[in-house]
Amino acid sequence: QVELVESGGGLVQAGGSLRLSCAASGRAFSRNAMAWYRQAPGKQRELVAAISNGGGSTNYADSVKGRFTISRDNAKNTVYLQMNSLKPEDTAVYYCAARFTVTAYIPPAWDYWGQGTQVTVSS
C-alpha cells in the first residue's frame, strides 16, 4: 500500500511557475514508477508526466514538453513536477500516481492515487 499526498498547487499568473510535490509513504518508494495526471473541469483525466522507479526514463504529454519537468528524490520519498511558462489551459486538479514496478519502465496503468492539488493559471 502506498499513500500519496500532493502539495504546491495554487493560483499563478500566466507565464509564472509552480512546483508540485508528492510525498509518498508505505511500500518501497524507490521501486515505484510515479506520474502526474491532471483533470480540468468537464474533461477526462490526462497524463502529464511520468518517471520510472530509478528516474532514468521519463514521459511527457506533448502539451507540456519543454515547460514541465518531472523528477524524484528517492531519499525523500518525493516526486516533483516543476511547471514553468504556465498557461491558462494548464488549469486543473493535478494528481500524483504510483505503481510498483520490478524493472525500470513506465507502466500504462497506476495503482495508487493522491487526492489532488488545484492549479489555477489566470490570464
C-alpha positions as CSV (number, residue, x, y, z in Angstrom):
1,Q,0.0,0.0,0.0
2,V,1.3,3.5,-0.9
3,E,-0.2,6.7,0.3
4,L,0.4,9.8,-1.7
5,V,-0.1,13.4,-0.7
6,E,0.3,16.3,-3.1
7,S,1.1,19.9,-2.3
8,G,2.3,23.0,-4.0
9,G,-0.8,24.0,-6.0
10,G,-2.2,27.5,-6.1
11,L,-3.1,30.5,-8.2
12,V,-0.5,31.9,-10.5
13,Q,-0.5,34.3,-13.5
14,A,0.2,33.1,-17.0
15,G,3.9,32.8,-17.6
16,G,4.6,32.0,-14.0
17,S,5.9,28.9,-12.3
18,L,4.9,26.4,-9.7
19,R,6.5,23.3,-8.2
20,L,4.2,20.5,-7.2
21,S,5.4,17.9,-4.7
22,C,4.0,14.4,-4.0
23,A,5.1,12.8,-0.7
24,A,4.8,9.0,-0.6
25,S,4.6,6.7,2.3
26,G,4.3,2.9,2.6
27,R,5.8,0.3,0.2
28,A,9.4,1.0,-1.1
29,F,9.1,4.3,-2.9
30,S,12.2,3.6,-4.9
31,R,10.5,0.6,-6.6
32,N,7.5,2.6,-7.7
33,A,7.1,4.3,-11.0
34,M,5.5,7.7,-10.5
35,A,3.3,10.0,-12.6
36,W,1.4,13.3,-12.6
37,Y,-2.0,13.5,-14.1
38,R,-4.4,16.4,-14.4
39,Q,-8.1,16.8,-14.8
40,A,-9.7,20.1,-15.9
41,P,-13.5,20.7,-15.4
42,G,-15.5,18.8,-17.9
43,K,-12.5,16.9,-19.3
44,Q,-11.0,13.5,-18.8
45,R,-8.0,12.9,-16.6
46,E,-4.9,13.0,-18.7
47,L,-1.2,12.0,-18.2
48,V,1.1,15.0,-17.8
49,A,4.4,13.3,-17.0
50,A,5.8,10.0,-15.7
51,I,9.1,8.8,-14.4
52,S,10.5,5.3,-13.9
53,N,11.4,3.9,-10.5
54,G,15.1,4.8,-10.8
55,G,14.4,8.1,-12.6
56,G,16.1,7.0,-15.8
57,S,13.1,7.2,-18.0
58,T,10.5,10.0,-18.3
59,N,7.5,10.7,-20.5
60,Y,5.6,13.9,-21.1
61,A,2.4,15.0,-22.7
62,D,3.1,16.9,-25.9
63,S,1.3,19.9,-24.4
64,V,3.8,20.3,-21.6
65,K,7.1,19.3,-23.2
66,G,9.7,21.9,-22.7
67,R,7.8,23.6,-19.9
68,F,7.3,20.9,-17.3
69,T,9.9,18.7,-15.7
70,I,9.3,15.6,-13.5
71,S,11.9,14.5,-11.1
72,R,12.2,12.4,-8.0
73,D,14.2,12.2,-4.8
74,N,14.1,8.6,-3.6
75,A,15.8,9.5,-0.3
76,K,12.9,11.9,0.5
77,N,10.2,9.6,-1.0
78,T,9.0,12.5,-3.1
79,V,8.3,13.2,-6.7
80,Y,8.2,16.7,-8.1
81,L,6.6,18.5,-11.1
82,Q,8.3,21.8,-12.0
83,M,5.9,23.8,-14.1
84,N,7.2,26.8,-16.0
85,S,5.7,29.1,-18.5
86,L,2.2,28.2,-17.2
87,K,-0.8,28.8,-19.4
88,P,-4.5,29.2,-18.6
89,E,-5.1,25.8,-20.2
90,D,-2.9,24.2,-17.5
91,T,-5.6,25.0,-15.0
92,A,-6.7,21.7,-13.5
93,V,-6.6,19.4,-10.4
94,Y,-3.2,17.7,-10.5
95,Y,-2.9,14.1,-9.2
96,C,0.1,12.0,-8.2
97,A,0.0,8.3,-9.1
98,A,2.2,5.3,-8.3
99,R,2.7,1.7,-9.3
100,F,5.2,-0.8,-8.0
101,T,7.4,-2.0,-10.9
102,V,10.1,-4.6,-10.9
103,T,12.0,-3.2,-13.7
104,A,12.7,0.4,-14.7
105,Y,9.8,1.1,-17.1
106,I,6.8,3.4,-17.1
107,P,3.6,1.3,-16.8
108,P,0.4,2.1,-18.7
109,A,-1.7,2.0,-15.6
110,W,-1.4,3.1,-12.0
111,D,-2.4,1.5,-8.7
112,Y,-2.3,4.4,-6.2
113,W,-3.6,7.9,-6.4
114,G,-3.4,11.0,-4.3
115,Q,-6.3,13.4,-3.5
116,G,-5.1,16.1,-5.9
117,T,-4.0,19.7,-5.7
118,Q,-5.6,22.6,-7.6
119,V,-3.6,24.6,-10.0
120,T,-5.2,27.8,-11.4
121,V,-3.5,29.9,-14.0
122,S,-5.0,33.3,-14.6
123,S,-4.7,35.1,-17.9
